[in-house]
């Protein structure tokens, strides 16, 4: 949902424009965004038949108990999880739009990212302390836990958000948000090679639709940019021609 929300909010706030003189570019941006959303929904909601031969290691006795437990948890948490995920998509879209304004006024990406994470640490720390008050939860002893914390902090958070901020500064929020659905494709690949999960037909169809929609969106942005530059060039040429005529008179 994030690319679609970012695209719609960007148009409403006039951060992203639909160049009516480039109908092909504008149509490609709209269709590409919708196709990317459709691919994400297809990958998430449609399973289909398995196209790989990995075998799930589970006993027949464990399967019914696990299935009933999942059904109970799903019935209790489905609505809360859906609302939380939609809110996350909305706030992340607003963050991308905020970064596009912030980087224009404060282009120091390293210090702005550091300041943002400093306040995020205070907020997340205060929230976590109110939820987990037992000291045993805060003690980290296993090597995997330490590596997970370091990777999450250094790569997934610091480096990841710094690169996204740089992309927003260079190409805009819609361009950056368009690549977010690729996360699902990468997760499916990692599941297959490292966690030995099955790959289903829905994952392949959804991934293909997302990639095609992403390509169409980027092609539409290129067409819009080319048309905008051509319009500006024509306006400059007309202004120079009028200035030359005025000077000669």
C-alpha positions as CSV (number, residue, x, y, z in Angstrom):
1,X,0.0,0.0,0.0
2,X,2.9,2.4,0.6
3,X,3.6,3.3,-3.1
4,X,0.0,3.9,-3.8
5,X,-0.5,6.1,-0.7
6,X,2.7,8.0,-1.4
7,X,1.6,8.6,-5.0
8,X,-1.9,9.8,-4.0
9,X,-0.7,12.0,-1.2
10,X,2.1,13.4,-3.4
11,X,-0.5,14.4,-6.0
12,X,-2.8,15.9,-3.4
13,X,0.1,18.0,-1.9
14,X,1.4,18.8,-5.4
15,X,4.8,17.2,-4.6
16,X,4.3,14.9,-7.6
17,X,2.6,16.2,-10.7
18,X,0.7,14.5,-13.5
19,X,1.9,16.2,-16.7
20,X,-1.3,16.3,-18.9
21,X,0.8,17.1,-21.9
22,X,2.4,13.7,-21.5
23,X,-0.6,11.5,-21.4
24,X,1.5,8.3,-21.9
25,X,3.7,9.2,-18.9
26,X,0.8,10.1,-16.6
27,X,-1.1,7.0,-17.6
28,X,2.0,4.8,-17.1
29,X,2.5,6.2,-13.6
30,X,-1.1,5.5,-12.6
31,X,-1.3,2.0,-14.2
32,X,2.2,1.1,-12.9
33,X,1.3,2.1,-9.3
34,X,-2.0,0.1,-9.5
35,X,-0.2,-2.9,-11.0
36,X,2.4,-2.8,-8.2
37,X,-0.3,-2.7,-5.6
38,X,-2.1,-5.6,-7.4
39,X,1.0,-7.7,-7.4
40,X,1.7,-7.0,-3.7
41,X,-1.9,-8.1,-2.9
42,X,-1.7,-11.1,-5.1
43,X,1.6,-12.2,-3.5
44,X,0.2,-11.7,0.0
45,X,-3.3,-13.1,-0.4
46,X,-3.1,-15.8,-3.1
47,X,-1.1,-18.9,-2.5
48,X,-1.8,-21.3,-5.3
49,X,0.0,-24.5,-6.0
50,X,3.6,-25.2,-4.9
51,X,6.2,-24.9,-7.6
52,X,9.1,-26.2,-5.5
53,X,9.7,-29.6,-3.9
54,X,10.8,-28.6,-0.4
55,X,9.1,-30.8,2.3
56,X,7.8,-29.3,5.5
57,X,9.1,-31.1,8.5
58,X,6.0,-31.5,10.8
59,X,4.4,-34.5,12.4
60,X,0.7,-35.3,11.9
61,X,0.1,-34.8,15.6
62,X,1.5,-31.3,15.6
63,X,-0.4,-30.1,12.5
64,X,-4.0,-30.0,13.9
65,X,-2.9,-28.3,17.1
66,X,-0.9,-25.7,15.3
67,X,-3.7,-25.1,12.8
68,X,-6.3,-24.6,15.6
69,X,-3.9,-22.3,17.5
70,X,-3.3,-20.2,14.3
71,X,-7.1,-19.9,13.8
72,X,-7.7,-18.6,17.3
73,X,-4.8,-16.1,17.1
74,X,-6.0,-15.0,13.6
75,X,-9.6,-14.4,14.7
76,X,-8.4,-12.2,17.7
77,X,-5.6,-10.3,16.1
78,X,-6.6,-9.9,12.4
79,X,-8.4,-6.6,12.7
80,X,-5.8,-5.1,15.0
81,X,-3.0,-6.2,12.8
82,X,-4.7,-4.9,9.6
83,X,-5.3,-1.5,11.2
84,X,-1.7,-1.4,12.5
85,X,-0.2,-2.2,9.1
86,X,-2.4,0.3,7.3
87,X,-1.3,3.0,9.8
88,X,2.3,2.0,9.3
89,X,1.9,2.4,5.5
90,X,0.3,5.8,5.9
91,X,2.9,7.1,8.4
92,X,5.7,5.8,6.3
93,X,4.3,7.6,3.2
94,X,4.1,10.8,5.2
95,X,7.7,10.3,6.4
96,X,8.9,10.0,2.8
97,X,7.0,13.2,1.9
98,X,8.4,14.9,5.0
99,X,11.9,13.9,3.9
100,X,11.5,15.5,0.5
101,X,10.8,18.8,2.2
102,X,13.4,18.4,4.9
103,X,16.3,17.5,2.6
104,X,15.6,20.7,0.6
105,X,15.9,22.9,3.7
106,X,18.5,20.8,5.5
107,X,20.6,18.8,3.0
108,X,23.0,17.3,5.6
109,X,21.8,13.8,5.4
110,X,24.1,12.2,8.0
111,X,23.3,14.6,10.8
112,X,19.6,14.7,10.0
113,X,19.4,10.9,10.1
114,X,21.4,10.8,13.4
115,X,19.0,13.4,14.9
116,X,16.0,11.4,13.8
117,X,17.3,8.2,15.3
118,X,18.2,9.9,18.5
119,X,14.6,11.0,19.1
120,X,13.3,7.6,17.8
121,X,15.5,5.9,20.4
122,X,14.0,8.0,23.1
123,X,10.5,7.3,22.0
124,X,11.0,3.6,21.4
125,X,12.9,3.3,24.7
126,X,10.1,5.0,26.7
127,X,7.5,2.8,25.1
128,X,9.5,-0.4,25.7
129,X,10.1,0.4,29.3
130,X,6.4,0.8,29.9
131,X,5.7,-2.6,28.3
132,X,8.6,-4.7,29.5
133,X,9.5,-3.9,33.1
134,X,11.3,-7.1,34.0
135,X,15.1,-6.7,34.0
136,X,15.6,-10.2,32.7
137,X,14.1,-9.2,29.3
138,X,16.8,-6.5,28.8
139,X,19.8,-8.8,29.4
140,X,21.3,-9.9,26.1
141,X,23.7,-12.9,26.4
142,X,23.4,-15.1,23.3
143,X,25.6,-14.3,20.2
144,X,22.6,-14.5,17.8
145,X,20.8,-11.8,19.8
146,X,23.8,-9.5,19.8
147,X,24.3,-10.0,16.1
148,X,20.6,-9.4,15.4
149,X,20.6,-6.1,17.4
150,X,23.8,-4.9,15.7
151,X,22.5,-5.8,12.2
152,X,19.1,-4.2,12.9
153,X,20.7,-1.0,14.2
154,X,23.6,-0.6,11.8
155,X,22.3,-2.0,8.5
156,X,18.5,-2.2,8.6
157,X,17.9,1.1,10.4
158,X,20.9,3.5,10.0
159,X,22.2,2.5,6.6
160,X,18.8,1.7,5.2
161,X,17.1,4.9,6.2
162,X,20.1,6.9,5.2
163,X,20.0,5.4,1.7
164,X,16.3,6.0,1.5
165,X,16.7,9.6,2.5
166,X,19.4,10.1,-0.1
167,X,17.1,8.6,-2.8
168,X,14.2,10.9,-1.7
169,X,16.6,13.8,-2.0
170,X,17.7,12.8,-5.5
171,X,14.6,11.3,-7.1
172,X,11.6,12.1,-4.9
173,X,9.3,10.2,-2.5
174,X,7.3,8.3,-5.2
175,X,10.4,6.9,-6.9
176,X,11.7,5.7,-3.5
177,X,8.4,4.2,-2.4
178,X,8.0,2.3,-5.7
179,X,10.8,-0.1,-4.7
180,X,9.3,-1.1,-1.4
181,X,7.2,-4.0,-2.8
182,X,10.5,-5.7,-3.8
183,X,11.0,-6.4,-0.1
184,X,8.4,-9.2,-0.5
185,X,10.2,-10.7,-3.4
186,X,13.5,-10.7,-1.5
187,X,11.8,-12.3,1.5
188,X,10.4,-15.1,-0.8
189,X,13.9,-15.7,-2.2
190,X,15.5,-15.8,1.3
191,X,12.8,-18.2,2.5
192,X,13.5,-20.6,-0.3
193,X,17.3,-20.7,-0.2
194,X,17.9,-20.3,3.5
195,X,14.7,-21.3,5.4
196,X,13.8,-24.0,2.8
197,X,10.2,-22.7,2.5
198,X,8.0,-23.6,-0.5
199,X,7.5,-21.1,-3.3
200,X,3.9,-21.0,-4.6
201,X,2.4,-19.8,-7.8
202,X,0.9,-16.7,-6.2
203,X,4.4,-15.5,-5.2
204,X,5.7,-15.9,-8.7
205,X,2.7,-14.2,-10.4
206,X,2.6,-11.4,-7.7
207,X,6.3,-10.8,-8.1
208,X,6.1,-10.6,-11.9
209,X,3.2,-8.2,-11.7
210,X,5.1,-6.0,-9.2
211,X,8.2,-5.8,-11.3
212,X,6.3,-4.9,-14.4
213,X,4.3,-2.3,-12.5
214,X,7.5,-0.8,-11.1
215,X,9.1,-0.7,-14.6
216,X,6.0,1.0,-16.0
217,X,5.9,3.6,-13.2
218,X,9.6,4.4,-13.7
219,X,9.1,4.7,-17.4
220,X,6.1,7.0,-16.8
221,X,8.2,9.2,-14.6
222,X,10.9,9.4,-17.2
223,X,8.4,10.4,-19.9
224,X,6.9,13.1,-17.6
225,X,10.3,14.5,-16.8
226,X,11.3,14.5,-20.5
227,X,8.1,16.3,-21.4
228,X,8.6,18.8,-18.6
229,X,12.1,19.6,-19.7
230,X,11.0,20.0,-23.3
231,X,8.3,22.5,-22.2
232,X,10.8,24.5,-20.1
233,X,13.2,24.5,-23.0
234,X,10.5,25.8,-25.4
235,X,9.5,28.5,-22.9
236,X,13.2,29.6,-22.6
237,X,13.6,29.7,-26.3
238,X,10.5,31.8,-26.7
239,X,11.6,34.2,-24.0
240,X,15.0,34.5,-25.6
241,X,13.4,35.2,-29.0
242,X,11.2,37.9,-27.6
243,X,14.1,39.4,-25.8
244,X,16.2,39.5,-29.0
245,X,13.3,41.2,-30.8
246,X,12.9,43.8,-28.1
247,X,16.6,44.5,-28.2
248,X,16.7,44.9,-31.9
249,X,13.7,47.3,-31.8
